[in-house]
Amino acid sequence: MLTMREFDLLSFFAANPGRVFSRDQLMEAVWGEPFFEDTSTVTVHVRRLRAKLDDDPAEPRFIETVWGVGYRFRP
């Protein structure tokens, strides 16, 4: 079962498949907060989503890390 924030994040990704978003962009779009110093909450939520969506979170199928940029959803 997803938390409300996990659902919001997944919904945002699903509405924008293939597009890469930085942690800052995700904070603003999903949390409604402009950039602030600590965006680790995005990282934590992505990790939790991977654990719930993928058989092997170490080899994510749906939420891909684009190194140096951010994350993208692969349908």
C-alpha positions, 0 to 999 in steps of 0.5 A: 500500500502506498502512502499519500505522498508516494501516490502523489509522486507516482501519479506525477511520474505516470503523468509525465513518462520519459521526462527527467525531473530533478529533485528540486522540480519534484519537490516543487511539483509534488510537495508544493515547496520551492527548492530548499537545502535538503531534497533527501526526502525525494530520494527516500520516497523514490526508494520506498516506491521502488521497494513497493513497485519492483521485484528487485529495487536494486534493478529498478524497472519503473523509476530510473535514476538519471545520474547527475540530473534526477529521475524519470518514469519508464512505463 
